[in-house]
Amino acid sequence: MSLRAITPVKEFEDILPQEYKELVNNGPYGKNKSVDDLGTFKEIIEQHPHCAGCGVSSGIRLAIASLPNPEDSIVIGTPGCSFFALSQSGLNYSNTAFGNQNSVASGLKRMLKVRHPDKTKDVIVMVGDGGIADIGLDMTLHSWFRRENITTIMLDNEVYGNTGGQESGMTRKGTVINMAPKGKNFEKIPVFELAKTSGCDYVAKVTVASTRKLGQAVRKAVLVAREIGPTYVQIYTPCPTNMKFPPDHTVKIAKEAEKDIYSFEEYMSNEAAEYLKNLK
């Protein structure tokens, strides 16, 4: 959990891919970067295996670029589309069994507080809607009930993207996709509202079309989670492959969603608001 840990040991330098060496040398570590600085540093290797126009990969890149201290952050993932990009980053990263990411993150956060009592170590869950809202919903909620000091980020592509296009709990009602030929029968699971009523001190809903708002939301969430309590950011990351739209329309689709179901929303407790005010 330091610049030293991110830098490869000398014995392996000659066998590492050149683009990974560039990621380490030109990454955001120790530089206090943000989404406004995109293009001046490298947050992920170019040859990640996501589909063309993937909203999840865009969401991950923007979220990574917004971490206050990436060199002292660990991201917890789970099987799904998000894994493919996160495993191509230079962050400390741990993959879990499907759905138990918030439990693993809770344990890691507690361990890091014991191991590094005088240093801030940020723990961020960053997975898809299936991991958070479906299979892992119970562990997500209980981490909030326990007021764990972790940030949960949902990359909501509204579908099980890497297993054939099954509907998820976050798929919109009536949506026709590969494995919901008659359309989904029920509404999106209201995870945003659940986060507010389950103890989260900062909650935001945003899309990949609003890069600055996304960056600010992720940054606020991580900062609040350090001292106040659990936080949650829900990012709309449209899936062109399973939702059958052209890969170059991802941002357009996200902007359209901002007019309806994904209009920007932000909630914070009084304690969180005061904390962020004092940080400025």
Beta strands, then each sheet from edge to edge (+ up, - down):
strand 1: 73-77
strand 2: 92-95
strand 3: 122-128
strand 4: 151-156
strand 5: 202-207
strand 6: 231-236
strand 7: 265-268
sheet 1: 2+ 1+ 3+ 4+ 6+ 5+ 7-
end
